[in-house]
Amino acid sequence: MGFQNENKLKVGALVKATINDKVVEAKVINI
């Protein structure tokens, strides 16, 4: 159980980081 939860947290963090990168890129392009 703990191992699966850890993987989900890692995936969630990666997804958030990817979304943040996309948002930053979009803002830079819009300027």
FIDOSE-692366 format. One line per 4 residues: their letters; for each residue y, x, z of C-alpha. Coordinates in steps of 0.001 Angstrom, whole numbers. Layout:
a	Y:X:Z; ...
***
This chain:
mgfq	0:0:0; 2492:2676:1033; 1807:4678:-2113; 2459:1677:-4371
nenk	5670:854:-2519; 6856:4448:-2920; 6266:4287:-6669; 8176:999:-6906
lkvg	11113:2543:-5055; 11078:5570:-7378; 10959:3348:-10457; 13745:1168:-9040
alvk	15884:4243:-8387; 15259:5518:-11928; 16164:2136:-13407; 19363:1990:-11342
atin	20299:5540:-12366; 19675:4680:-16023; 21786:1511:-15783; 24574:3470:-14049
dkvv	24497:6076:-16839; 24733:3336:-19463; 27664:1712:-17635; 29460:5064:-17379
eakv	28824:5735:-21078; 30140:2277:-21982; 33302:2831:-19926; 33910:6231:-21523
ini	33464:4735:-25003; 35848:1867:-24187; 38660:4180:-23051
***
